[in-house]
Amino acid sequence: GRSSEIGKIRLMAGRIFSLNASYFDLSFMQRDTIPEIQKMLGGPGTAGGRSSPSKFPPILFTNSEMDPTMSTVFGNWEPLAKAIRIVMFGKNSLDISGWPHAKCNARKWGTMSSTPGLLAWGWVALIFILSSDTSFTKSGVGAKSRLPYAAMFTAYKQLWVTLWDQPRICTICKKIDAYVWQSS
């Protein structure tokens, strides 16, 4: 299920974010004290940080820099592409070219390219892994982080759908698809 897919991403989060892998162990409870992680989430005390969590944290934007005009939203596509590749082809797929497993999720689910829902889910999963939360709540809001996960998913999916045909988003999707499915 979804939790095992998030578990695969969590195992590889150090590689995804170029940070110490131990930061993402479930037993490590101080993610909210790591400056690099707080910068990605736009936490209090960081440049552009907020006292209440934003639905659009810096990690979504080009160079992980918040853009109030939203013109660079989803520009930081590399972590998302790595996470989706891990979900589709397994945790070792970052080191293997092509389609590494016969029994991979990509084949099981018949998925061969990105969709707005997959991209939105991927970002929410990555933000969850960066957060201090350990599980999703019924309310859709992080118990510890107060991040609005359900609202994030809805907003991201809606934005991907709305912007799907725009040249900048088409370019981002082509880059993600080339990385994930290793197609041109």
ZIJOJO-V230731 format. One record per run of one state. SS is the DSSP state (a for helix, b for strand, c for the rest). FROM is the first residue (numbers start at 1). LEN is the number of residues. If there is no record, write none. Layout:
BEGIN
[[SS | FROM | LEN] [SS | FROM | LEN]]
END
This chain:
BEGIN
[[c | 1 | 1] [a | 2 | 10] [c | 12 | 1] [a | 13 | 5] [c | 18 | 3] [a | 21 | 4] [c | 25 | 6] [a | 31 | 3] [c | 34 | 1] [a | 35 | 7] [c | 42 | 16] [a | 58 | 3] [b | 61 | 1] [a | 62 | 3] [c | 65 | 8] [b | 73 | 1] [c | 74 | 3] [a | 77 | 13] [c | 90 | 3] [a | 93 | 3] [c | 96 | 9] [a | 105 | 5] [c | 110 | 6] [a | 116 | 15] [c | 131 | 18] [a | 149 | 15] [c | 164 | 3] [a | 167 | 15] [c | 182 | 3]]
END
